[in-house]
Amino acid sequence: MKESKQTKVKVRVLSHREFGNVKVVNDGDYKGYACLDDLCYILNLEKKQVKEKLDGHLYTVSPKDPKETFHDMDFVDEFGIYVMYIMM
């Protein structure tokens, strides 16, 4: 996935009793990405502040199925997840 390119992928949801749900995608090249909104909620971070720190690690994802209930969303790569964890 490229930062400026919208990629249509299948979005899956990982659920955890304590932390809640996180939408995730895989680009087919064994690289995973997690939903920025979900991670901000779990880590109690403000999306605006986080986006400033994620230059080059933020991607726009469009759902593969047009019937999905959500629209284009921001996802972060593995390095971006580490950056967010450090920001806590």
C-alpha positions in Angstrom: 0.0 0.0 0.0 1.2 3.5 -0.8 0.4 6.6 1.2 -1.2 8.4 -1.7 -3.0 5.5 -3.3 -6.3 4.2 -2.1 -6.3 0.4 -2.0 -9.4 -1.7 -1.9 -8.9 -4.5 0.6 -10.9 -6.8 2.8 -11.2 -5.3 6.3 -11.2 -7.8 9.2 -11.9 -7.0 12.9 -9.8 -8.3 15.7 -11.7 -8.4 19.0 -10.3 -8.4 22.6 -12.4 -8.5 25.7 -10.5 -5.8 27.5 -9.4 -3.5 24.7 -12.2 -3.8 22.2 -12.2 -4.1 18.4 -9.5 -3.1 15.9 -10.0 -3.1 12.2 -7.0 -4.6 10.3 -6.0 -5.2 6.7 -3.3 -7.1 4.9 -1.8 -5.9 1.6 -1.0 -9.4 0.3 2.7 -8.9 0.8 2.6 -10.0 4.5 2.3 -6.4 5.7 -0.5 -5.6 8.1 -2.1 -2.3 8.9 -4.4 -1.2 11.8 -7.2 1.4 11.9 -6.0 4.7 13.2 -9.3 5.6 14.8 -9.5 2.3 16.7 -5.9 2.6 18.0 -6.4 6.2 19.1 -9.5 5.1 21.1 -7.7 2.2 22.7 -4.6 4.2 23.5 -6.5 7.3 24.5 -4.7 9.5 22.0 -6.1 12.4 19.9 -6.1 11.6 16.2 -5.0 15.1 15.2 -1.8 14.9 17.3 -1.0 11.3 16.2 -1.4 12.1 12.5 1.3 14.8 12.8 3.8 12.2 14.0 2.9 9.5 11.4 4.4 11.0 8.3 5.0 8.2 5.8 3.2 5.6 7.9 -0.4 6.6 7.3 -2.5 5.0 4.6 -6.0 5.4 3.2 -8.0 2.2 2.8 -11.3 1.8 1.0 -13.5 -1.2 1.7 -13.5 -3.9 -1.0 -17.2 -4.5 -0.7 -19.4 -1.4 -1.4 -22.0 -2.7 1.0 -19.6 -2.2 4.0 -20.9 0.2 6.6 -17.7 2.3 6.7 -16.0 4.4 4.1 -12.4 5.4 3.4 -10.4 5.1 6.7 -6.9 5.9 7.8 -4.7 2.9 8.7 -1.1 2.8 10.1 1.7 0.4 9.4 3.7 -1.5 12.1 6.2 1.3 12.7 3.3 3.7 13.1 1.8 1.5 15.8 5.1 1.6 17.7 5.1 5.4 17.4 1.6 5.6 18.8 2.6 3.3 21.7 5.5 5.6 22.6 3.2 8.6 22.5 1.0 7.2 25.4 
